[in-house]
């Protein structure tokens, strides 16, 4: 009879335990969790604050009793593994309720300790109104504290997934929320041109958003930032990031990777073949950058757990690495991403280009049709798809799941162009936004026309470049680029003599479709130096909006028109 010990529950540990039971009815499986809950919905924690999850009990998925009765798995809560004695194949365990210390032998040991919140030594970090969010106990403490009638203002430090979700849910609960992010933007997986949509959404829903400024100290009723700015805060949530829990592995002499996570091989074995590791504590292989990375997501953790369990029992499995797919809801927007963004592609020295499409998520005459902002990143010259980002009120996750599948299979723009997707007017358009992005990408890849990105527009405007706005006059009057010339597409053929041939000309409309047709028309009329603005006026407006309102810099858009 094989004896398997598992350190840590939740996604990685609990999934490994369940898979081992399915493979071996005779195995003795013991799972240790130093907290009171061995299986809970980690990713759902912020939604308890906003009332989406009605009670803390609903966050708990499995109890020790249910593990025992359903799977014959022994789950020991409030018991911490404090030492691994590899030479004896024993672990030392401390019962945190009785302080008793005992040993337990193993044939196989699986480490799934997860990651812990980063808590820098800020002044005031140990005050009673300062919180982190890792488990049910944490979120319940925070919920109880902010539910008090006198707590109205909350500061969130950190603009990653946890910080943004906590900010949204506390705002939905009626609190005055300030979100502080040290970097120039929240949500690092999104590129700068796309993330401005998220910045605007948070501001539109009453979140005071501060980026490019970090926390200096915490006082009883406020926080002070590096800039000297004071922000009222009756509660503070630190969501700066997480670090892998490697103390136990390091003390046992297991190899630690270059990024600080436990190093594992393709089968999730550590440097000790009888010890496996999965989840947020390990380093994994990124299939696109071909480098080690850390990925604190539940989906990869459960796949790793299954793969480790399969290897223990001699079942073959293929480790293709990770690509990093995720989705987050920010108020009325669904925001999804997969693969590489521009920054990651640059860091990996991959030659790439991108297209930014704004298309309806379903047929426009449908009452709930909305724009979907979609950015596709591809390798040059192969056309291999590297990643994508999608933001909108509709099904952004569906589009990103399509791209994630193609990235996993090594798909190209040609593959995406020909992809046959389900269509009905209430679900999508006959040519979905992902197909359109592939067609635009192929046009750019094959040099059928030239584009500039929204991030380049300010510099061109400040240099006095010629911009032609091909929207109709009433659209132009509601907001336009400074010094832009309005020649509607419907008048372009009759007014072609107004367009200079001796210098670059940059065309845009609202979303890029009309200006694309204008560019092709002018090319066919002999114009050789015309460019389409990727993302067009809507993309420009969103890109410029947040920076203008937060920095006070000169506007290049007369009035923002996001409709």
C-alpha positions as CSV (number, residue, x, y, z in Angstrom):
1,X,0.0,0.0,0.0
2,X,1.4,3.4,-1.1
3,X,1.4,6.2,1.5
4,X,1.2,9.7,0.0
5,X,1.5,12.9,2.1
6,X,0.3,16.2,0.7
7,X,1.3,19.5,2.1
8,X,-1.4,22.1,1.4
9,X,-4.9,21.8,0.0
10,X,-7.0,24.1,-2.2
11,X,-6.5,23.7,-6.0
12,X,-3.2,21.9,-6.2
13,X,-3.1,19.7,-3.1
14,X,-6.8,18.7,-3.1
15,X,-6.8,17.9,-6.8
16,X,-3.7,15.7,-6.4
17,X,-5.4,13.9,-3.6
18,X,-8.6,13.3,-5.5
19,X,-6.7,12.0,-8.6
20,X,-4.5,9.7,-6.6
21,X,-7.6,8.2,-5.0
22,X,-9.1,7.6,-8.5
23,X,-5.9,5.8,-9.5
24,X,-5.4,3.8,-6.3
25,X,-8.2,2.7,-4.0
26,X,-5.7,1.2,-1.6
27,X,-3.4,4.2,-1.1
28,X,-3.3,6.0,2.2
29,X,-3.6,9.7,1.5
30,X,-3.0,12.3,4.2
31,X,-3.4,16.0,3.4
32,X,-2.0,18.7,5.8
33,X,-3.3,22.2,5.9
34,X,-2.1,24.7,8.5
35,X,-5.3,26.8,8.2
36,X,-8.8,25.7,9.2
37,X,-10.0,25.1,5.6
38,X,-8.5,22.5,3.3
39,X,-10.6,23.2,0.3
40,X,-12.0,26.6,-0.6
41,X,-12.6,28.8,-3.6
42,X,-9.6,31.0,-3.4
43,X,-10.5,33.0,-6.5
44,X,-14.0,33.8,-5.2
45,X,-12.8,35.4,-2.0
46,X,-13.2,39.1,-3.1
47,X,-16.8,38.4,-4.1
48,X,-17.8,37.8,-0.5
49,X,-17.1,41.5,0.2
50,X,-19.6,42.6,-2.4
51,X,-22.3,40.2,-1.5
52,X,-22.0,38.1,-4.7
53,X,-21.1,35.2,-2.5
54,X,-23.7,35.4,0.3
55,X,-21.8,33.8,3.2
56,X,-18.3,32.7,4.1
57,X,-19.5,29.2,4.4
58,X,-20.2,29.1,0.7
59,X,-16.5,29.7,0.0
60,X,-15.6,26.4,1.6
61,X,-15.9,23.6,-1.0
62,X,-15.0,20.5,1.0
63,X,-14.6,19.8,4.7
64,X,-12.3,17.2,6.2
65,X,-15.4,15.1,6.9
66,X,-16.5,15.1,3.3
67,X,-13.0,14.2,2.1
68,X,-13.1,11.2,4.4
69,X,-16.6,10.0,3.6
70,X,-16.5,10.6,-0.1
71,X,-12.9,9.8,-1.0
72,X,-11.3,8.1,2.0
73,X,-8.8,11.0,2.2
74,X,-7.5,12.1,5.6
75,X,-7.5,15.9,5.7
76,X,-5.8,17.3,8.8
77,X,-6.5,21.0,9.3
78,X,-4.7,23.4,11.6
79,X,-1.6,21.2,11.3
80,X,1.6,22.5,9.8
81,X,4.4,20.5,8.3
82,X,7.5,22.1,9.8
83,X,10.3,19.8,8.6
84,X,11.0,17.3,5.9
85,X,13.5,14.6,6.8
86,X,14.3,13.3,3.4
87,X,16.8,10.6,4.5
88,X,14.1,9.0,6.7
89,X,11.3,9.9,4.3
90,X,9.5,11.5,7.2
91,X,7.8,14.8,7.8
92,X,7.5,16.6,11.1
93,X,4.1,18.0,11.8
94,X,2.9,20.5,14.4
95,X,-0.7,20.5,15.6
96,X,-1.4,24.2,15.9
97,X,-4.3,23.6,18.3
98,X,-2.4,21.5,20.8
99,X,1.2,22.4,20.0
100,X,1.9,18.6,19.7
101,X,4.7,17.7,17.3
102,X,4.8,14.3,15.6
103,X,6.3,12.5,12.6
104,X,4.6,10.9,9.7
105,X,6.3,8.7,7.1
106,X,5.8,8.8,3.4
107,X,6.4,6.9,0.2
108,X,5.7,10.0,-1.9
109,X,5.4,13.6,-0.7
110,X,3.6,16.3,-2.7
111,X,4.2,20.0,-1.9
112,X,1.4,22.4,-2.6
113,X,2.0,25.2,-0.1
114,X,0.9,28.0,-2.4
115,X,2.1,31.6,-2.2
116,X,1.8,34.2,0.5
117,X,1.0,38.0,0.2
118,X,4.0,40.3,-0.2
119,X,4.1,42.6,2.9
120,X,7.0,45.1,2.7
121,X,8.1,46.7,6.0
122,X,6.1,49.9,5.6
123,X,5.6,52.0,8.6
124,X,2.2,51.1,10.1
125,X,1.9,47.8,8.3
126,X,1.0,46.0,11.6
127,X,-1.8,48.3,12.5
128,X,-5.1,46.4,13.2
129,X,-6.9,48.0,10.2
130,X,-4.4,46.6,7.7
131,X,-5.3,43.4,5.9
132,X,-4.1,40.9,3.3
133,X,-6.3,38.4,1.3
134,X,-5.2,34.8,1.1
135,X,-7.8,32.6,2.6
136,X,-11.3,32.4,4.1
137,X,-10.1,33.6,7.5
138,X,-8.5,36.7,5.9
139,X,-11.5,37.7,3.9
140,X,-13.8,37.2,6.8
141,X,-11.7,39.4,9.0
142,X,-11.7,42.1,6.3
143,X,-15.4,41.7,5.7
144,X,-16.3,42.0,9.4
145,X,-14.1,45.1,9.8
146,X,-15.4,47.1,6.8
147,X,-19.0,46.1,7.6
148,X,-18.8,48.3,10.7
149,X,-20.9,51.4,10.3
150,X,-18.0,53.8,10.9
151,X,-15.8,52.3,8.1
152,X,-16.4,54.3,4.9
153,X,-13.0,54.7,3.3
154,X,-10.7,51.9,2.2
155,X,-7.4,52.0,0.4
156,X,-6.2,49.1,-1.8
157,X,-2.5,48.9,-2.4
158,X,-1.8,47.0,-5.6
159,X,-3.6,46.9,-8.9
160,X,-3.3,43.2,-9.8
161,X,-6.2,40.7,-9.9
162,X,-6.8,40.6,-6.1
163,X,-6.5,44.4,-5.7
164,X,-8.8,45.2,-8.6
165,X,-11.4,42.6,-7.5
166,X,-11.3,43.7,-3.9
167,X,-11.7,47.4,-5.0
168,X,-14.7,46.6,-7.2
169,X,-16.5,44.6,-4.5
170,X,-15.9,47.1,-1.8
171,X,-17.1,49.9,-4.1
172,X,-20.2,47.8,-4.9
173,X,-20.7,47.5,-1.1
174,X,-20.9,51.3,-0.9
175,X,-17.4,52.1,0.4
176,X,-15.2,55.0,-0.7
177,X,-12.3,53.2,-2.4
178,X,-8.9,54.3,-3.4
179,X,-6.7,52.0,-5.5
180,X,-2.9,52.8,-5.4
181,X,-0.6,51.2,-7.9
182,X,3.2,51.8,-8.0
183,X,3.5,51.0,-11.7
184,X,2.1,53.3,-14.4
185,X,-0.9,51.0,-14.8
186,X,-3.0,48.4,-13.2
187,X,-3.4,44.8,-14.5
188,X,0.1,44.1,-15.8
189,X,-1.0,41.4,-18.3
190,X,-2.7,44.2,-20.4
191,X,-0.8,46.5,-22.7
192,X,-0.8,50.3,-22.1
193,X,-3.2,51.0,-24.9
194,X,-5.7,48.5,-23.7
195,X,-5.4,49.1,-20.0
196,X,-6.6,52.7,-20.2
197,X,-10.1,51.3,-20.8
198,X,-9.9,49.6,-17.4
199,X,-8.6,52.8,-15.8
200,X,-11.6,54.7,-17.1
201,X,-14.0,52.0,-16.0
202,X,-12.8,52.2,-12.5
203,X,-12.9,55.9,-12.4
204,X,-16.4,56.0,-13.9
205,X,-17.6,53.8,-11.1
206,X,-16.2,56.0,-8.4
207,X,-12.9,54.4,-7.6
208,X,-10.1,57.0,-6.9
209,X,-7.3,55.5,-9.0
210,X,-3.7,56.5,-8.4
211,X,-1.0,55.0,-10.5
212,X,2.7,55.7,-10.7
213,X,2.9,56.3,-7.0
214,X,3.7,53.9,-4.1
215,X,2.8,53.5,-0.5
216,X,5.2,55.2,2.0
217,X,3.5,54.7,5.3
218,X,0.2,53.8,7.0
219,X,-1.3,55.8,9.8
220,X,-4.4,55.2,11.9
221,X,-6.8,57.1,9.6
222,X,-4.8,57.6,6.3
223,X,-2.0,56.5,4.1
224,X,0.9,58.6,2.8
225,X,2.3,58.0,-0.7
226,X,5.8,58.4,-2.0
227,X,4.7,61.7,-3.6
228,X,3.6,63.0,-0.3
229,X,-0.1,62.7,-1.1
230,X,-2.3,61.9,1.8
231,X,-5.3,59.6,1.3
232,X,-8.0,59.0,3.9
233,X,-8.2,55.3,4.8
234,X,-10.1,53.7,7.7
235,X,-9.0,50.3,6.3
236,X,-6.1,49.3,4.2
237,X,-5.8,46.1,2.0
238,X,-2.3,45.1,0.9
239,X,-2.5,43.4,-2.5
240,X,1.0,44.1,-3.7
241,X,1.6,40.6,-5.0
242,X,2.5,37.1,-3.8
243,X,5.7,35.2,-3.3
244,X,6.0,31.4,-3.4
245,X,6.1,29.6,-0.1
246,X,9.4,27.8,-0.4
247,X,10.7,27.9,3.2
248,X,9.9,24.2,3.9
249,X,11.4,23.1,0.5
250,X,14.5,25.2,1.0
251,X,15.1,24.0,4.6
252,X,14.9,20.4,3.2
253,X,17.6,21.2,0.6
254,X,15.4,21.0,-2.4
255,X,16.5,23.1,-5.4
256,X,15.0,26.5,-5.8
257,X,14.7,28.0,-9.3
258,X,16.0,31.3,-10.6
259,X,12.7,33.1,-10.0
260,X,12.5,32.0,-6.4
261,X,10.0,29.1,-6.8
262,X,10.6,25.4,-6.3
263,X,12.3,23.9,-9.3
264,X,10.6,20.9,-10.8
265,X,11.1,18.8,-13.9
266,X,8.6,18.0,-16.6
267,X,6.8,15.6,-14.3
268,X,6.7,18.1,-11.4
269,X,9.3,16.2,-9.4
270,X,11.6,18.3,-7.3
271,X,15.4,17.6,-7.0
272,X,14.3,14.7,-4.8
273,X,12.5,12.2,-7.1
274,X,10.1,11.1,-4.3
275,X,9.0,14.7,-3.6
276,X,6.7,16.5,-6.1
277,X,5.6,20.1,-6.1
278,X,2.6,21.8,-7.8
279,X,0.8,25.1,-7.7
280,X,1.8,28.7,-6.9
281,X,5.0,27.6,-5.2
282,X,6.8,26.3,-8.3
283,X,8.4,27.6,-11.4
284,X,7.0,26.4,-14.7
285,X,8.0,26.5,-18.3
286,X,6.5,29.2,-20.6
287,X,5.9,27.6,-24.0
288,X,6.3,31.0,-25.8
289,X,9.2,32.6,-24.1
290,X,10.9,29.2,-23.5
291,X,11.9,30.5,-20.1
292,X,10.9,29.7,-16.5
293,X,8.0,31.7,-15.1
294,X,5.7,31.8,-12.1
295,X,2.0,31.6,-12.6
296,X,-0.3,31.9,-9.6
297,X,-3.5,30.6,-11.3
298,X,-5.9,27.8,-10.3
299,X,-6.2,26.3,-13.8
300,X,-2.5,25.4,-14.2
301,X,-2.4,24.2,-10.6
302,X,-5.1,21.6,-11.1
303,X,-3.5,20.4,-14.3
304,X,-0.1,20.1,-12.6
305,X,-1.7,18.2,-9.7
306,X,-3.2,15.7,-12.1
307,X,0.0,15.3,-14.0
308,X,2.0,14.7,-10.8
309,X,-0.5,12.1,-9.6
310,X,-0.4,10.4,-13.0
311,X,3.4,10.2,-13.0
312,X,3.5,8.7,-9.5
313,X,1.4,5.8,-11.0
314,X,3.3,5.5,-14.3
315,X,0.7,7.2,-16.5
316,X,2.3,9.1,-19.3
317,X,1.6,12.8,-19.6
318,X,2.9,15.6,-21.8
319,X,4.1,18.9,-20.3
320,X,3.6,21.6,-22.9
321,X,4.2,24.5,-20.5
322,X,2.0,27.4,-19.8
323,X,0.8,30.4,-21.8
324,X,-1.0,32.4,-19.0
325,X,-4.7,32.8,-19.8
326,X,-6.9,34.7,-17.4
327,X,-10.1,36.8,-17.2
328,X,-11.3,39.4,-14.7
329,X,-14.6,41.3,-14.3
330,X,-14.2,45.0,-13.7
331,X,-17.6,46.5,-13.0
332,X,-19.4,46.4,-16.4
333,X,-16.4,45.1,-18.4
334,X,-15.2,41.6,-19.0
335,X,-11.4,41.6,-19.5
336,X,-9.5,38.6,-20.7
337,X,-5.9,37.9,-21.8
338,X,-3.8,35.1,-23.0
339,X,-0.2,34.5,-24.1
340,X,2.3,37.4,-24.5
341,X,1.6,41.1,-24.4
342,X,3.9,43.5,-26.1
343,X,6.2,44.0,-23.1
344,X,6.7,40.2,-22.7
345,X,7.3,39.7,-26.4
346,X,10.0,42.5,-26.3
347,X,11.6,40.9,-23.2
348,X,11.8,37.6,-25.0
349,X,13.4,39.2,-28.0
350,X,10.6,38.0,-30.3
351,X,9.9,40.0,-33.4
352,X,6.2,40.8,-33.4
353,X,3.5,43.2,-34.5
354,X,0.0,43.7,-33.3
355,X,-3.5,44.9,-34.5
356,X,-6.1,46.6,-32.4
357,X,-9.7,46.0,-33.5
358,X,-12.9,47.5,-32.2
359,X,-15.9,45.5,-33.5
360,X,-19.4,44.7,-32.2
361,X,-19.5,41.6,-30.1
362,X,-22.8,40.6,-31.8
363,X,-24.8,42.0,-34.7
364,X,-25.3,45.7,-34.2
365,X,-29.1,45.7,-34.4
366,X,-29.3,43.5,-31.4
367,X,-30.3,45.6,-28.3
368,X,-27.3,44.3,-26.2
369,X,-24.6,44.7,-28.9
370,X,-21.5,46.4,-27.5
371,X,-18.0,47.3,-28.8
372,X,-15.4,44.7,-28.1
373,X,-11.8,46.0,-27.9
374,X,-9.5,43.3,-29.2
375,X,-5.8,43.3,-29.6
376,X,-3.9,40.4,-31.3
377,X,-0.2,40.0,-31.1
378,X,1.6,37.8,-33.7
379,X,5.2,36.9,-34.7
380,X,6.9,38.4,-37.7
381,X,7.4,37.0,-40.3
382,X,5.8,33.7,-39.4
383,X,2.3,35.0,-38.4
384,X,2.4,32.7,-35.4
385,X,-0.1,33.9,-32.8
386,X,1.5,35.0,-29.6
387,X,-1.3,36.4,-27.5
388,X,-4.4,38.5,-27.3
389,X,-6.3,40.9,-25.1
390,X,-10.1,41.5,-25.1
391,X,-12.2,44.0,-23.2
392,X,-15.9,44.6,-23.5
393,X,-19.4,44.2,-22.0
394,X,-19.9,41.0,-24.0
395,X,-18.1,37.6,-24.1
396,X,-14.4,38.7,-24.0
397,X,-13.5,35.3,-22.4
398,X,-14.9,33.4,-25.4
399,X,-12.7,35.2,-27.8
400,X,-9.6,34.8,-25.7
401,X,-10.4,31.1,-25.2
402,X,-10.3,30.7,-29.0
403,X,-6.9,32.4,-29.2
404,X,-5.6,30.4,-26.2
405,X,-6.4,27.2,-28.1
406,X,-4.6,28.4,-31.2
407,X,-1.6,29.5,-29.2
408,X,-1.4,26.1,-27.6
409,X,-1.6,24.4,-31.0
410,X,1.0,26.7,-32.6
411,X,-1.7,28.4,-34.8
412,X,-1.0,31.2,-37.2
413,X,-3.0,34.2,-38.6
414,X,-3.9,32.0,-41.6
415,X,-5.4,29.4,-39.2
416,X,-7.4,32.0,-37.3
417,X,-8.6,33.6,-40.5
418,X,-10.2,30.2,-41.6
419,X,-11.5,29.3,-38.2
420,X,-15.2,28.3,-38.4
421,X,-17.0,29.6,-35.3
422,X,-20.6,29.3,-34.2
423,X,-22.7,32.2,-35.3
424,X,-26.1,33.7,-34.5
425,X,-26.9,37.4,-34.4
426,X,-27.6,37.3,-30.7
427,X,-24.2,35.7,-30.0
428,X,-21.7,37.1,-32.5
429,X,-21.2,38.4,-36.0
430,X,-20.9,36.2,-39.1
431,X,-17.2,37.2,-39.3
432,X,-16.2,37.3,-35.6
433,X,-13.8,39.9,-34.2
434,X,-11.1,37.2,-33.9
435,X,-11.4,36.4,-37.7
436,X,-11.4,40.1,-38.5
437,X,-8.2,40.5,-36.4
438,X,-6.6,37.7,-38.4
439,X,-7.4,39.4,-41.7
440,X,-6.1,42.7,-40.5
441,X,-3.0,41.0,-39.2
442,X,-2.4,39.3,-42.5
443,X,-2.8,42.7,-44.3
444,X,-0.1,44.1,-42.0
445,X,2.2,41.1,-42.2
446,X,2.0,41.1,-46.1
447,X,2.4,44.9,-46.3
448,X,-0.9,45.3,-48.0
449,X,-1.2,48.6,-46.1
450,X,0.5,50.4,-43.3
451,X,-0.7,51.3,-39.8
452,X,0.3,53.3,-36.8
453,X,-0.7,52.4,-33.2
454,X,-2.7,54.6,-30.9
455,X,0.4,55.0,-28.7
456,X,2.1,56.8,-31.6
457,X,-0.6,59.3,-32.3
458,X,0.4,62.0,-29.8
459,X,3.9,62.2,-31.1
460,X,2.6,62.6,-34.6
461,X,0.1,65.2,-33.7
462,X,2.7,67.2,-31.8
463,X,4.9,67.0,-34.9
464,X,2.2,68.5,-37.0
465,X,1.4,65.4,-39.0
466,X,-1.6,65.3,-41.3
467,X,-4.6,63.4,-39.9
468,X,-7.8,62.9,-41.9
469,X,-10.9,62.0,-40.0
470,X,-13.3,60.1,-42.3
471,X,-16.2,60.0,-39.9
472,X,-19.3,62.0,-40.7
473,X,-19.5,65.7,-39.8
474,X,-21.7,65.2,-36.8
475,X,-19.4,62.6,-35.4
476,X,-16.4,64.9,-36.0
477,X,-18.1,67.8,-34.2
478,X,-18.6,65.7,-31.0
479,X,-14.9,65.3,-30.6
480,X,-11.8,65.0,-32.8
481,X,-8.0,65.2,-32.9
482,X,-6.6,68.7,-32.7
483,X,-5.9,70.0,-36.3
484,X,-7.5,66.9,-37.9
485,X,-9.1,67.4,-41.3
486,X,-12.7,66.1,-41.7
487,X,-13.3,64.4,-45.0
488,X,-16.1,61.9,-44.6
489,X,-15.7,58.6,-46.4
490,X,-18.9,59.4,-48.3
491,X,-17.2,62.5,-49.7
492,X,-13.6,61.2,-50.1
493,X,-13.7,60.4,-53.8
494,X,-14.9,63.9,-54.7
495,X,-12.4,65.6,-52.4
496,X,-9.3,63.5,-53.1
497,X,-7.4,66.6,-54.4
498,X,-7.4,67.9,-50.8
499,X,-5.2,65.1,-49.7
500,X,-1.4,65.7,-49.9
501,X,0.7,63.2,-51.9
502,X,4.1,64.6,-50.8
503,X,4.0,63.6,-47.1
504,X,2.6,60.9,-44.8
505,X,-1.2,61.0,-44.2
506,X,-2.8,59.3,-41.3
507,X,-6.5,58.3,-41.5
508,X,-8.9,57.2,-38.9
509,X,-12.6,56.8,-38.3
510,X,-14.4,55.6,-35.1
511,X,-13.2,52.0,-35.0
512,X,-10.9,51.6,-38.0
513,X,-13.1,50.0,-40.6
514,X,-14.1,53.1,-42.6
515,X,-10.6,54.4,-42.5
516,X,-9.3,51.0,-43.7
517,X,-11.6,51.3,-46.7
518,X,-10.4,54.9,-47.2
519,X,-6.7,53.8,-47.1
520,X,-7.4,51.1,-49.7
521,X,-9.2,53.6,-51.9
522,X,-6.4,56.0,-51.8
523,X,-3.8,53.3,-52.5
524,X,-5.8,52.3,-55.6
525,X,-5.7,56.0,-56.6
526,X,-1.9,56.1,-56.4
527,X,-1.3,57.3,-52.9
528,X,1.8,55.5,-51.5
529,X,2.2,57.1,-48.1
530,X,-1.1,56.6,-46.3
531,X,-1.6,55.0,-42.9
532,X,-4.5,53.6,-41.0
533,X,-4.6,54.3,-37.2
534,X,-5.1,50.9,-35.5
535,X,-7.9,51.4,-32.9
536,X,-8.9,54.7,-34.6
537,X,-10.6,57.5,-32.8
538,X,-12.2,55.4,-30.1
539,X,-8.9,53.8,-29.3
540,X,-7.1,57.2,-29.3
541,X,-9.7,58.7,-27.0
542,X,-9.4,55.9,-24.5
543,X,-5.6,55.9,-24.6
544,X,-5.4,59.7,-24.1
545,X,-8.3,60.1,-21.6
546,X,-6.8,58.7,-18.5
547,X,-3.4,60.3,-19.0
548,X,-5.0,63.7,-19.7
549,X,-7.2,63.7,-16.7
550,X,-4.6,62.5,-14.3
551,X,-1.5,64.4,-15.5
552,X,-3.0,67.6,-16.7
553,X,-1.0,67.5,-19.9
554,X,-2.1,69.2,-23.1
555,X,-5.1,67.6,-24.8
556,X,-4.8,66.3,-28.4
557,X,-8.5,65.4,-28.5
558,X,-11.0,68.3,-28.4
559,X,-13.6,66.2,-26.6
560,X,-13.8,62.5,-25.7
561,X,-16.6,60.7,-27.4
562,X,-16.7,57.1,-26.3
563,X,-20.2,56.2,-27.7
